[in-house]
Amino acid sequence: MPNTASVRFVKKARAEYDGYLLIEGDYIKESFRIMFENTRDISNEVDALTATVSDLSSRLKAVETRLAIAELDILAHTH
């Protein structure tokens, strides 16, 4: 799920990318296209990594909760 900043960036970059046909130099035009595509790929990768971190964080919190409950259960049985 893209964050707001990456959506704004892609929208802005897409507008600039759409206008790249106005660039006259073929080398500059191709460089611009490649930079845009690389930036888009990086943005997608960041979004995927952010989702992974969020998932891992949720799973870690669940494990911590289970451990805390198990610890309380053990303490209750030892006294």
VEXDRENMAR-929966 format. One record per residue: residue number from 1; x, y, z of N, C-alpha, C in turn. Coordinates in steps of 0.02 Angstrom, whole numbers, plus 50000, padded with zeros to 5 digits. Layout:
<seros>
SERO	resi	nu	nv	nw	cau	cav	caw	cu	cv	cw
SERO	NUM	X	Y	Z	X	Y	Z	X	Y	Z $
...
</seros>
This chain:
<seros>
SERO	resi	nu	nv	nw	cau	cav	caw	cu	cv	cw
SERO	1	50042	49941	50000	50000	50000	50000	50045	50062	50000 $
SERO	2	50041	50103	49948	50085	50162	49944	50067	50214	49997 $
SERO	3	50118	50246	50024	50104	50299	50072	50089	50364	50034 $
SERO	4	50065	50413	50069	50043	50476	50038	50101	50511	50002 $
SERO	5	50159	50511	50034	50217	50545	50004	50237	50512	49939 $
SERO	6	50237	50445	49936	50257	50412	49874	50205	50421	49820 $
SERO	7	50141	50424	49838	50089	50436	49789	50097	50506	49759 $
SERO	8	50110	50556	49802	50121	50624	49777	50182	50626	49731 $
SERO	9	50236	50592	49752	50297	50592	49712	50284	50561	49644 $
SERO	10	50251	50503	49643	50238	50469	49580	50194	50512	49535 $
SERO	11	50143	50545	49564	50100	50589	49524	50141	50645	49493 $
SERO	12	50185	50676	49535	50226	50731	49510	50275	50705	49457 $
SERO	13	50307	50649	49472	50355	50621	49425	50321	50600	49360 $
SERO	14	50260	50572	49365	50225	50551	49305	50210	50611	49261 $
SERO	15	50190	50667	49292	50177	50727	49253	50241	50750	49218 $
SERO	16	50297	50747	49254	50360	50766	49224	50380	50715	49171 $
SERO	17	50368	50653	49184	50386	50600	49137	50344	50607	49073 $
SERO	18	50280	50623	49081	50237	50632	49022	50263	50688	48978 $
SERO	19	50295	50738	49009	50321	50794	48970	50391	50783	48944 $
SERO	20	50418	50724	48955	50488	50713	48934	50495	50715	48859 $
SERO	21	50441	50706	48822	50445	50709	48749	50466	50778	48724 $
SERO	22	50459	50828	48767	50479	50896	48748	50555	50904	48751 $
SERO	23	50589	50857	48784	50662	50861	48788	50691	50843	48720 $
SERO	24	50738	50882	48698	50764	50873	48630	50821	50823	48625 $
SERO	25	50864	50820	48674	50921	50774	48670	50900	50702	48684 $
SERO	26	50917	50657	48639	50899	50587	48647	50931	50557	48709 $
SERO	27	50994	50573	48722	51029	50546	48780	50995	50570	48845 $
SERO	28	50980	50635	48848	50947	50663	48907	50877	50633	48915 $
SERO	29	50842	50626	48860	50775	50598	48862	50776	50526	48888 $
SERO	30	50822	50486	48863	50828	50417	48885	50850	50413	48958 $
SERO	31	50896	50456	48978	50918	50459	49047	50860	50476	49093 $
SERO	32	50819	50523	49073	50762	50544	49113	50713	50486	49120 $
SERO	33	50700	50450	49066	50654	50394	49067	50679	50340	49115 $
SERO	34	50743	50325	49111	50772	50274	49153	50769	50295	49227 $
SERO	35	50785	50358	49240	50782	50382	49309	50710	50377	49336 $
SERO	36	50661	50395	49296	50592	50391	49318	50573	50319	49334 $
SERO	37	50591	50273	49289	50573	50203	49300	50609	50174	49360 $
SERO	38	50672	50192	49369	50709	50169	49428	50678	50196	49492 $
SERO	39	50659	50259	49491	50628	50290	49550	50561	50256	49565 $
SERO	40	50523	50241	49514	50459	50206	49524	50471	50137	49554 $
SERO	41	50521	50101	49530	50537	50034	49557	50559	50039	49630 $
SERO	42	50600	50089	49645	50623	50099	49714	50564	50115	49759 $
SERO	43	50519	50157	49735	50460	50174	49775	50418	50112	49789 $
SERO	44	50410	50070	49739	50372	50008	49749	50407	49962	49799 $
SERO	45	50472	49959	49795	50510	49917	49842	50505	49944	49913 $
SERO	46	50508	50010	49921	50501	50040	49987	50432	50024	50015 $
SERO	47	50380	50029	49973	50313	50013	49996	50307	49940	50018 $
SERO	48	50338	49895	49981	50337	49824	49999	50375	49812	50064 $
SERO	49	50433	49845	50073	50471	49838	50135	50433	49867	50194 $
SERO	50	50399	49922	50183	50359	49953	50236	50303	49905	50258 $
SERO	51	50271	49872	50211	50219	49824	50227	50248	49765	50266 $
SERO	52	50307	49742	50246	50341	49687	50281	50357	49706	50352 $
SERO	53	50384	49766	50362	50401	49789	50429	50339	49794	50472 $
SERO	54	50285	49820	50443	50222	49825	50480	50197	49756	50501 $
SERO	55	50200	49709	50454	50178	49640	50469	50221	49610	50524 $
SERO	56	50287	49617	50518	50332	49590	50569	50321	49623	50637 $
SERO	57	50308	49687	50636	50295	49722	50699	50232	49696	50733 $
SERO	58	50181	49684	50694	50118	49657	50721	50129	49587	50749 $
SERO	59	50167	49547	50713	50180	49478	50735	50222	49479	50799 $
SERO	60	50271	49524	50803	50312	49529	50862	50271	49550	50923 $
SERO	61	50225	49597	50914	50182	49618	50969	50138	49560	50993 $
SERO	62	50115	49519	50945	50075	49461	50964	50116	49411	51005 $
SERO	63	50178	49399	50985	50222	49354	51022	50237	49382	51092 $
SERO	64	50250	49447	51096	50262	49478	51161	50202	49471	51207 $
SERO	65	50143	49479	51179	50081	49472	51219	50075	49400	51244 $
SERO	66	50086	49352	51200	50082	49281	51220	50133	49265	51274 $
SERO	67	50194	49291	51266	50245	49278	51316	50227	49309	51383 $
SERO	68	50198	49369	51382	50178	49402	51445	50123	49361	51479 $
SERO	69	50076	49335	51440	50022	49294	51469	50051	49230	51497 $
SERO	70	50097	49198	51460	50128	49136	51484	50168	49149	51548 $
SERO	71	50202	49205	51552	50240	49222	51611	50194	49232	51671 $
SERO	72	50138	49265	51661	50090	49275	51715	50061	49208	51737 $
SERO	73	50049	49165	51689	50022	49098	51705	50072	49058	51747 $
SERO	74	50136	49062	51728	50188	49026	51765	50194	49054	51835 $
SERO	75	50194	49121	51841	50199	49152	51907	50138	49133	51951 $
SERO	76	50080	49128	51921	50020	49111	51959	50024	49040	51986 $
SERO	77	50056	48995	51950	50059	48925	51970	50117	48912	52019 $
SERO	78	50166	48956	52022	50223	48944	52067	50210	48971	52136 $
SERO	79	50160	49010	52146	50147	49037	52213	50090	49001	52245 $
</seros>
